[in-house]
Amino acid sequence: MTLDSITHTARRDHRCAFCGLTVQAGQQYVRAPVPGGGRLEKRAFHSKCYQGLARNIKNGGSA
């Protein structure tokens, strides 16, 4: 799964599951399960937040 395949343009405001700030309508965002979280539901993330979170998981950190 590449970042391009899970990146969307927001049609409405979303709350980033990582930083808690708003992903505003019209912004690019990632819709994906929490990396390493084991949850099936998908969450909205700023692209940079998701990249940092995924990198942390890959390096042995936690979600």
VENBELTA-V617190 format. One record per residue. N is the residue number from 0. D_FIRST is the distance of its C-alpha to the first C-alpha in Angstrom with 2 decimals. Layout:
N	D_FIRST
N	D_FIRST
This chain:
0	0.00
1	3.80
2	6.75
3	8.36
4	6.67
5	7.72
6	10.87
7	14.07
8	17.78
9	19.78
10	22.59
11	24.28
12	24.40
13	22.01
14	22.49
15	19.91
16	19.23
17	19.52
18	22.49
19	24.11
20	24.87
21	24.54
22	21.76
23	24.23
24	24.14
25	23.06
26	20.82
27	17.13
28	15.20
29	11.90
30	11.93
31	10.03
32	11.61
33	13.49
34	11.85
35	14.19
36	16.27
37	16.21
38	16.72
39	15.46
40	16.23
41	13.99
42	15.51
43	15.94
44	15.63
45	16.92
46	14.29
47	16.41
48	16.82
49	13.18
50	12.81
51	16.04
52	15.27
53	12.08
54	14.29
55	17.11
56	15.42
57	14.36
58	18.01
59	19.47
60	20.14
61	19.88
62	18.16
